[in-house]
Amino acid sequence: WRSKVVGSYSPGPVSELCAGSTAIESGGENEVDEQEYALRRGGMMVEARELDEQMRQASEALPAQRAAVALAKREAEALAARRDDVVDAWCGVLKEQKGSEAALQGTGGRLREVHECLQVERQHRRALRECVRTLAESLAQLDAQLASLDVEAEGQAVDQVDEW
């Protein structure tokens, strides 16, 4: 039994080799053909065992890979939830910032009002000090005039006493 493979050195499909449905040459080489068939079949069996081993190794890694994917998915969900919390917190911070800004602007306005009132009060105190200074000068002049009148009055009283 000899299988002819045209344009390729690889063995044909297993069904063809096992059923002997490929082109068969008959002749005196039956033993050689059977050996060649056995070798091809044995090679395919080795290749099948190697593929089985590769499949087994790949399959062994699947549970670990599934677990890793599940863990990554849980971590992604946790990060998404955490992200939502962070975004909510950030929105709260921005809201507080706007409230603080408004409060600071209100405080700034009140401080300007207080500053204006303080300037007016300082002007009033300066004017009051000027009035007090003018009053003190007037009182000093009045005191001087009264003192001179007293001196004159004493002088006249002494003159009158002398006259008596």
Phi, psi and omega per residue, in radians:
W1 nan 2.153 -3.123
R2 -2.340 2.292 3.131
S3 -1.736 2.242 3.092
K4 -1.654 2.188 3.105
V5 -1.939 2.074 -3.049
V6 -1.715 2.195 3.065
G7 1.263 0.222 -3.132
S8 -2.690 2.598 3.084
Y9 -1.718 -0.058 -3.111
S10 -1.427 2.655 3.124
P11 -1.185 2.684 3.125
G12 -1.300 -3.113 3.118
P13 -1.036 2.632 -3.092
V14 -1.035 -0.665 -3.103
S15 -1.104 -0.633 3.123
E16 -1.202 -0.713 -3.118
L17 -1.203 -0.713 -3.076
C18 -1.290 -0.686 -3.060
A19 -1.481 -0.322 -3.130
G20 1.242 0.525 -3.053
S21 -1.546 -0.014 3.112
T22 -1.420 3.072 -3.141
A23 -1.087 2.201 -3.059
I24 -2.015 2.316 3.036
E25 -1.759 2.332 3.065
S26 -1.780 2.626 3.097
G27 2.978 -2.825 -3.085
G28 -1.474 0.073 -3.065
E29 -1.771 0.561 -3.106
N30 -0.988 -0.770 -3.121
E31 -1.138 -0.780 -3.132
V32 -1.134 -0.687 3.135
D33 -1.146 -0.734 3.131
E34 -1.145 -0.636 3.114
Q35 -1.194 -0.747 3.121
E36 -1.088 -0.737 3.092
Y37 -1.080 -0.764 -3.137
A38 -1.123 -0.705 3.121
L39 -1.136 -0.768 3.115
R40 -1.103 -0.767 3.128
R41 -1.095 -0.745 3.104
G42 -1.115 -0.693 3.096
G43 -1.101 -0.698 3.105
M44 -1.176 -0.610 3.112
M45 -1.166 -0.720 3.103
V46 -1.108 -0.790 3.125
E47 -1.092 -0.704 3.107
A48 -1.110 -0.714 3.110
R49 -1.123 -0.725 3.133
E50 -1.109 -0.759 3.108
L51 -1.130 -0.680 3.065
D52 -1.060 -0.751 3.140
E53 -1.123 -0.748 3.100
Q54 -1.105 -0.717 3.114
M55 -1.119 -0.718 3.129
R56 -1.109 -0.780 -3.141
Q57 -1.124 -0.735 3.114
A58 -1.136 -0.661 -3.137
S59 -1.229 -0.559 3.114
E60 -1.115 -0.586 -3.104
A61 -1.338 -0.332 -3.077
L62 -1.025 -0.834 -3.133
P63 -1.052 -0.718 3.132
A64 -1.146 -0.694 3.124
Q65 -1.183 -0.673 3.082
R66 -1.103 -0.726 3.117
A67 -1.116 -0.721 3.120
A68 -1.119 -0.702 3.109
V69 -1.139 -0.743 3.132
A70 -1.103 -0.745 3.116
L71 -1.101 -0.783 3.125
A72 -1.073 -0.663 3.122
K73 -1.140 -0.772 3.114
R74 -1.103 -0.716 3.124
E75 -1.128 -0.697 3.109
A76 -1.115 -0.719 3.113
E77 -1.140 -0.702 3.117
A78 -1.131 -0.723 3.105
L79 -1.124 -0.670 3.122
A80 -1.124 -0.747 3.111
A81 -1.128 -0.723 3.131
R82 -1.145 -0.689 3.107
R83 -1.045 -0.745 3.120
D84 -1.066 -0.739 3.110
D85 -1.096 -0.738 -3.139
V86 -1.138 -0.734 3.124
V87 -1.112 -0.746 3.107
D88 -1.084 -0.753 3.123
A89 -1.105 -0.738 3.141
W90 -1.114 -0.710 3.084
C91 -1.074 -0.697 3.082
G92 -1.091 -0.714 3.125
V93 -1.106 -0.778 3.134
L94 -1.092 -0.689 3.116
K95 -1.120 -0.770 3.110
E96 -1.116 -0.651 3.123
Q97 -1.089 -0.762 3.120
K98 -1.111 -0.730 3.103
G99 -1.099 -0.719 3.120
S100 -1.155 -0.678 3.123
E101 -1.085 -0.773 3.128
A102 -1.112 -0.724 3.132
A103 -1.128 -0.717 3.118
L104 -1.133 -0.686 3.100
Q105 -1.126 -0.716 3.086
G106 -1.102 -0.737 3.118
T107 -1.133 -0.715 3.099
G108 -1.053 -0.730 3.100
G109 -1.091 -0.759 3.114
R110 -1.129 -0.666 3.112
L111 -1.134 -0.653 3.074
R112 -1.110 -0.736 3.108
E113 -1.074 -0.768 3.134
V114 -1.105 -0.717 3.139
H115 -1.080 -0.759 3.120
E116 -1.095 -0.762 3.114
C117 -1.093 -0.683 3.131
L118 -1.140 -0.687 3.103
Q119 -1.105 -0.757 3.105
V120 -1.085 -0.758 3.124
E121 -1.082 -0.704 3.117
R122 -1.105 -0.716 3.108
Q123 -1.107 -0.710 3.105
H124 -1.107 -0.727 3.141
R125 -1.146 -0.692 3.104
R126 -1.080 -0.791 3.131
A127 -1.094 -0.713 3.132
L128 -1.133 -0.722 3.108
R129 -1.108 -0.687 3.104
E130 -1.098 -0.736 3.092
C131 -1.092 -0.768 -3.137
V132 -1.106 -0.735 3.139
R133 -1.097 -0.777 3.120
T134 -1.109 -0.736 3.116
L135 -1.115 -0.714 3.132
A136 -1.125 -0.714 3.097
E137 -1.124 -0.741 3.119
S138 -1.100 -0.737 3.122
L139 -1.151 -0.635 3.111
A140 -1.150 -0.742 3.103
Q141 -1.121 -0.739 3.121
L142 -1.088 -0.754 3.123
D143 -1.093 -0.710 3.125
A144 -1.132 -0.739 3.126
Q145 -1.131 -0.742 3.117
L146 -1.132 -0.666 3.126
A147 -1.140 -0.730 3.132
S148 -1.185 -0.620 3.067
L149 -1.141 -0.678 3.096
D150 -1.085 -0.739 -3.128
V151 -1.135 -0.762 3.116
E152 -1.116 -0.728 -3.115
A153 -1.158 -0.665 3.117
E154 -1.195 -0.686 3.116
G155 -1.106 -0.697 3.133
Q156 -1.256 -0.631 -3.136
A157 -1.183 -0.638 3.130
V158 -1.187 -0.685 3.135
D159 -1.158 -0.671 -3.129
Q160 -1.244 -0.652 -3.136
V161 -1.168 -0.673 -3.121
D162 -1.197 -0.576 -3.130
E163 -1.283 -0.391 -3.097
W164 -1.443 nan nan
